[in-house]
Structure formats: structure tokens, C-alpha cells
Amino acid sequence: MSGSLVVGLRRLGALLRKEFLLLLRDPRMRFFVVVPPLIQLIIFGYAATFDVRHADIGLVDQAASRESRSLVAAIHGTGHCRLQRHADMAAAEAALARGRIRAIVRFAPDFDRTRRLQIVVDGTDSNSAQVILGQLNRALQQAAATQPPRIELVERNWFNPNLEDRWYFIPGIMANVVLIATLILTAMSVVRERELGTLERLMVTPLGRLEFVIGKLLPVALIGLFDVLLIMVIATLWFEIPFRGSFPALLVGSLLYLLSSLGIGLLISTYTRTQQQAMLLAFFVIMPLVILSGFAFPIANMPRAVQWLTWLDPLRYYLVVVRDLFLKGSGLFDHGFEYAMMTLLGLASMGLSMLRMR
């Protein structure tokens, strides 16, 4: 082996030793190397699925005959549906609009004569709508195979008639962009002050803690609102996605959502000392928030323990608000629960950040 090659290998070995020492000497970095991949693996393994299990289906059985009851039993026997009985279509349609059920199966009073039934599916999530429709269709056709003539299905897709994925995902992209931008900018701006040594100088000035926080968060909040407006304009004008709801409702929901995302970013800054650590921790927090929010994978399909974790995710509630505003035409007073949860999570994260900030 030549002398130059030996020297090169020694330099490489020294560099590798130095990098490993820097990586493993810091307890925070050891945590980032081991724990986040394990947690993300568990979350992706259980939550990342497009399968539809235990979908809530509204049942309107106006025929109340032996044939309709046998078909209802067939739907229940698939194990994929949880049936909720409604007295009439008006009650079922109200539950569908509020998101309490994902489809309606209606047996008309003349079902025994016409052999026709109606299925109404919530089409905001086109993938889930197609899966639910396929499951119902298979269950009904198999049950009716021995009872000719075969059943004729009349299908309707509400809120997204053509089942276009774009209508479902682009409002969700708005929520994700705002989360990523505001959370990272907040965490990085505070940590940058600490890393450069200017944070201590600010703290010994007459500037109060609350004034410092407001001065850091307000510009980021304005950037978040700008992103909301920009994506809304592009979604409606370029992608031709309808915005059927109330603009004041979008503004209120966005402000409450920003309260949560800014609070999480500020909280991250209190646990990190360098910009690199802040960036790593921010992405570690962002990935579970996105996966657990229902952005791509329905929360109802997740295990019960994982569903409980989603209650702590502000992105979950903002997704409901923006998708309903775009596709269902909801108003300012239709999302009181989501507004309350985003407010509670935002105040909790802000309060904890203020207590930890020194």
C-alpha cells in the first residue's frame, strides 16, 4: 500500500472519529439520533394507511321489510361499517354535512317493488369515498345475488361530485405549509439570537419578556396569514377549487391555528441551543403532526390509542375547518369545537413557552 494512500486513510479515520465524537457527546444529539426514528416508524406503521375500517354509515330504512333488513344485516356483517339509524333523509344529510357519518344508505318505501336503493357518499376525501362505495356495493350485491332481480344502485357524491383528489388535498396543503413555515421560523429566530449571543443582551435591557415574544411572533404570524391568502388565491383561480364558505371563518380559524403553531415553535426554541438542533427538533415534531392530523390518512382508520394522540394535534382541527370551508360551505359558527381546541392548545403551548423562557 503506497504512503499517500495510508495518509489519506488516516485523515479519513480522524475525520470520522471527530464526527462521531461530536455527534455522540451531546445528549440532545444522541436523543435525536435514536428516539425520533423509532417514534416515526411506529406512527407510520400504524397511522399511514388508506384502508377504511369501521366507517360510520347512516341508515334510512323506510321500507322496513324482510328484504331490506337482510341487506342491512349483510352490510353490518362485513365488519367495515358502523351503522347509525336515522328517521329520515333530512337527519341523515345533516349528520353527513357535520362529518358524523361518511355515507348514507337509504331504502325507499317502495324498495320491495322497485329494488332500488340510494347511497350518498361524502366525497371530500375521494379515496375514502371510493373505498366505502366499493365495500357497500360488494356487500349489497353478494347479499342480493340469491334474490333476483338484482338491486340497482343510485349513487351520489356530495361536496366533491367528481371525486377529485386535488379538491381534498390542496386545502390540506395550506394547513401544512403554514405549520412548517411558522413553526420553523419561530424556533430559528429565537435560537439564532441565543446562538449569536444577542439574546442575553436583549434580556438585560428594559425590554420585557412578553414584549420580546410579541416582537418575535408577530412578523411570523403575518407571514403565515400571507401564505393562507396566497394558497387560497392559487387554489381557487389556478386549480379551480371552489371556496364555498365564509372568509371571516377562514380568518378566525387561521389566527387560532397560528396561535398553536407559533406556540409550538417558541416551545421548541426553549429546548434547543443551536439552529441545527432547532431544525432537527422542528422536523421531528412536524412529521407526527402531519401524519396524525388526517391530512392523508383518515383518523378513524388508526388504532384507538393513536386516535387519542390526535386530540393534541392542532393541525387536525384546522384541516376540518379549511376543508369544510372550501367544499361544504360552512360558516363562522359551524366549528365551535375546532376553534375551542385550537385556542386551548395554543394557550397551553404559549404558556409553557413563557414559563420556560429565561
C-alpha positions in Angstrom: 0.0 0.0 0.0 1.5 3.4 -1.0 2.4 6.0 1.5 -0.1 8.6 0.1 -3.0 6.1 0.5 -2.1 5.4 4.1 -2.0 9.0 4.9 -5.4 9.5 3.2 -6.9 6.7 5.2 -5.6 8.2 8.4 -7.1 11.6 7.6 -10.4 9.9 6.9 -10.3 7.9 10.1 -9.5 11.0 12.1 -12.4 12.9 10.5 -14.8 10.0 11.1 -13.7 9.9 14.8 -14.2 13.6 15.2 -17.7 13.5 13.6 -18.8 10.6 15.8 -17.5 12.3 18.9 -19.4 15.5 18.1 -22.5 13.5 17.3 -22.5 11.3 20.4 -21.0 13.8 23.0 -24.1 16.0 23.1 -27.0 14.2 24.9 -29.6 16.0 22.8 -28.0 14.7 19.6 -27.9 11.2 21.0 -31.7 11.6 21.6 -32.3 12.9 18.1 -30.3 10.0 16.5 -32.2 7.2 18.3 -35.6 8.3 19.6 -37.2 10.2 16.7 -36.7 7.5 14.1 -38.3 4.9 16.4 -41.3 7.1 17.1 -41.8 8.0 13.4 -41.5 4.3 12.5 -44.3 3.4 14.9 -46.5 6.3 13.7 -46.1 5.5 10.1 -46.6 1.8 10.7 -49.9 2.2 12.4 -51.3 5.5 11.0 -50.2 5.6 7.4 -52.9 3.6 5.7 -55.5 4.3 3.1 -57.7 1.4 4.2 -61.2 2.3 5.5 -62.2 0.4 8.6 -65.3 0.9 10.8 -66.7 3.7 8.7 -69.8 5.3 10.2 -72.7 4.8 7.8 -76.1 6.4 8.2 -79.1 4.1 7.6 -82.5 5.3 6.5 -84.7 2.2 6.2 -88.1 3.5 5.1 -89.1 0.1 3.6 -88.7 -1.8 6.9 -89.2 -5.1 5.1 -87.6 -8.5 5.3 -85.5 -7.9 2.2 -84.2 -4.5 3.5 -83.4 -6.0 6.9 -81.4 -8.8 5.3 -79.4 -6.4 3.3 -78.7 -4.2 6.3 -77.5 -7.4 8.1 -75.2 -8.0 5.2 -73.7 -4.6 5.4 -73.2 -4.9 9.1 -71.7 -8.4 8.6 -68.8 -7.1 6.6 -67.2 -5.7 9.7 -66.2 -2.5 7.9 -69.2 -0.4 8.8 -70.8 1.1 11.9 -74.5 1.7 11.2 -76.3 4.7 12.6 -80.1 4.6 12.1 -81.9 7.9 11.1 -85.6 8.5 10.9 -85.4 10.3 7.6 -83.0 11.7 4.9 -83.0 15.2 6.4 -81.5 13.9 9.7 -79.0 11.7 7.8 -78.0 14.5 5.5 -77.4 16.8 8.5 -75.2 14.2 10.1 -73.3 13.8 6.8 -72.7 17.5 6.5 -71.4 17.7 10.0 -69.0 14.8 9.4 -70.6 12.4 11.9 -71.1 9.8 9.2 -69.3 9.2 5.9 -72.1 7.8 3.8 -75.9 7.2 3.7 -77.7 4.0 2.7 -81.4 4.7 2.0 -84.2 2.1 1.4 -87.2 3.9 -0.1 -90.7 2.9 1.0 -91.2 1.2 -2.4 -87.9 -0.8 -2.2 -89.6 -4.2 -2.4 -91.3 -3.2 -5.7 -88.5 -1.2 -7.4 -85.5 -3.0 -5.9 -83.7 0.4 -6.0 -81.8 1.9 -3.1 -79.8 5.1 -2.7 -76.2 5.6 -1.5 -74.9 9.1 -0.7 -71.2 9.3 0.0 -69.2 12.2 1.4 -66.8 12.9 -1.5 -64.5 15.4 0.2 -62.0 12.6 0.7 -62.2 11.0 -2.8 -60.1 7.9 -1.9 -62.1 7.0 1.2 -65.4 7.7 -0.7 -64.4 5.2 -3.4 -63.4 2.6 -0.9 -66.6 2.9 1.1 -68.7 2.8 -2.0 -66.9 -0.3 -3.2 -67.4 -2.0 0.2 -71.1 -1.2 0.2 -71.6 -2.3 -3.4 -69.9 -5.6 -2.8 -71.9 -6.4 0.4 -75.2 -5.5 -1.2 -74.6 -7.4 -4.5 -73.4 -10.5 -2.7 -76.5 -10.4 -0.4 -78.9 -9.9 -3.3 -77.3 -12.5 -5.6 -79.9 -15.1 -4.5 -82.8 -12.6 -4.7 -83.3 -11.7 -8.3 -83.8 -9.3 -9.9 -80.5 -7.7 -8.8 -80.5 -4.4 -6.9 -80.0 -1.2 -8.8 -77.8 1.3 -7.0 -78.3 5.1 -7.4 -75.0 6.8 -6.4 -74.4 10.5 -5.4 -71.1 12.1 -4.3 -71.6 15.1 -2.1 -69.3 18.1 -1.9 -66.9 16.7 -4.5 -69.0 15.3 -7.3 -66.1 14.1 -9.5 -64.1 12.7 -6.6 -61.1 14.7 -7.5 -58.2 14.2 -5.0 -57.0 17.7 -5.7 -60.1 19.2 -4.1 -59.3 17.3 -0.9 -55.5 17.7 -0.7 -54.9 21.3 -1.6 -56.8 22.8 1.4 -54.7 20.4 3.5 -51.5 21.6 1.9 -52.5 25.1 3.0 -52.5 23.9 6.6 -49.2 22.1 6.3 -47.4 25.0 4.6 -48.5 27.3 7.4 -47.4 24.9 10.1 -44.0 24.2 8.6 -43.2 27.8 7.8 -44.3 29.4 11.1 -43.0 26.7 13.4 -39.5 26.7 11.9 -39.3 30.4 11.6 -40.3 31.0 15.2 -37.9 28.4 16.5 -35.0 29.5 14.4 -35.4 33.2 15.1 -35.2 32.8 18.8 -32.4 30.3 18.7 -30.4 32.5 16.3 -30.5 35.2 18.9 -29.2 32.8 21.6 -26.5 31.4 19.3 -25.2 34.8 18.3 -25.1 36.0 21.9 -27.6 38.8 21.4 -30.4 37.1 23.4 -28.7 37.7 26.7 -28.1 41.4 25.7 -31.8 41.8 25.0 -32.8 40.2 28.3 -30.8 42.7 30.3 -32.4 45.6 28.6 -35.7 47.1 29.8 -37.5 45.0 27.2 -40.0 42.7 28.9 -40.4 39.0 28.2 -43.9 39.5 26.7 -42.7 42.3 24.5 -39.8 40.2 23.3 -42.2 37.3 22.4 -44.7 39.5 20.6 -41.9 41.2 18.7 -40.7 37.8 17.6 -44.1 36.2 16.8 -46.0 39.0 15.1 -43.9 39.1 11.9 -44.1 35.3 11.6 -47.9 35.4 12.1 -48.2 37.9 9.3 -46.1 35.6 7.1 -48.5 32.8 8.0 -51.6 34.8 7.0 -49.9 35.8 3.8 -49.4 32.1 3.0 -53.0 31.4 3.7 -54.2 34.1 1.3 -51.7 33.2 -1.4 -52.6 29.5 -1.4 -56.3 30.3 -1.3 -56.0 32.5 -4.4 -54.0 29.9 -6.2 -56.4 27.1 -5.2 -59.5 29.0 -6.4 -58.1 30.7 -9.6 -55.5 28.2 -10.8 -56.8 24.8 -9.6 -60.4 26.0 -9.8 -61.3 24.6 -6.4 -64.5 26.1 -5.1 -64.4 28.2 -1.9 -68.0 27.9 -0.6 -67.6 29.1 2.9 -67.1 32.3 4.9 -63.9 34.3 4.6 -64.2 35.6 8.2 -64.4 32.0 9.4 -61.2 31.2 7.5 -59.5 34.3 9.1 -60.6 33.4 12.6 -59.6 29.7 12.1 -56.2 30.7 10.7 -55.4 33.1 13.6 -56.3 30.4 16.2 -54.2 27.9 14.3 -51.3 30.3 14.2 -51.5 30.7 17.9 -50.9 26.9 18.2 -48.1 26.7 15.6 -46.3 29.8 16.9 -46.5 28.4 20.5 -45.0 25.1 19.4 -42.2 26.9 17.6 -41.5 29.0 20.6 -41.5 26.0 22.9 -39.0 24.2 20.6 -36.7 27.2 20.9 -36.6 26.8 24.7 -35.3 23.2 24.4 -32.5 24.0 21.9 -29.3 25.9 21.9 -28.3 25.9 18.2 -30.1 26.4 14.9 -29.1 22.8 13.9 -30.8 21.4 17.0 -33.9 23.6 16.4 -34.2 22.4 12.8 -33.9 18.8 13.8 -36.4 19.0 16.6 -38.8 21.0 14.4 -38.9 18.3 11.8 -39.2 15.7 14.4 -42.4 17.5 15.7 -43.8 18.3 12.3 -43.8 14.8 10.9 -46.1 13.3 13.6 -48.3 16.3 13.5 -48.9 15.8 9.8 -49.4 12.1 10.0 -51.8 12.3 12.9 -53.8 15.1 11.5 -55.8 13.2 9.0 -54.2 15.0 6.1 -53.7 11.9 4.1 -54.8 9.0 6.3 -58.2 9.1 8.0 -58.1 9.3 11.7 -60.9 6.8 12.0 -58.7 4.1 10.5 -56.0 4.5 13.1 -55.8 2.4 16.3 -57.7 3.8 19.2 -54.5 4.7 21.2 -53.2 6.6 18.2 -56.6 8.4 17.8 -56.2 9.7 21.4 -52.9 11.3 20.4 -54.6 13.2 17.6 -56.5 15.3 20.1 -53.2 17.1 20.9 -52.7 18.0 17.2 -53.8 21.5 16.2 -53.4 20.6 12.5 -56.2 18.1 12.9 -58.8 20.8 13.8 -57.6 23.3 11.2 -57.9 20.7 8.5 -61.5 20.2 9.3 -62.1 23.9 9.2 -60.4 24.6 5.9 -61.8 21.6 4.1 -65.3 22.4 5.2 -64.9 26.0 4.2 -63.7 25.1 0.7 -66.1 22.2 -0.1 -69.0 22.2 2.3 -69.7 26.0 2.6 -69.5 26.2 6.4 -69.8 29.4 8.2 -68.3 31.2 11.2 -70.4 29.4 13.8 -70.1 25.9 12.4 -66.8 24.9 14.0 -67.0 26.0 17.6 -65.4 22.8 18.8 -62.4 23.1 16.5 -61.9 26.8 17.4 -62.0 25.9 21.1 -59.5 23.1 20.8 -57.0 25.3 18.7 -57.4 28.0 21.3 -56.8 25.6 24.2 -53.7 24.0 22.5 -52.3 27.5 21.6 -52.7 28.9 25.0 -51.1 25.8 26.6 -48.1 25.9 24.3 -47.7 29.7 24.7 -48.0 29.5 28.4 -45.5 26.7 28.8 -43.1 28.5 26.5 -43.3 31.7 28.6 -42.6 29.7 31.7 -39.5 28.0 30.2 -38.1 31.2 28.6 -35.2 32.7 30.6 
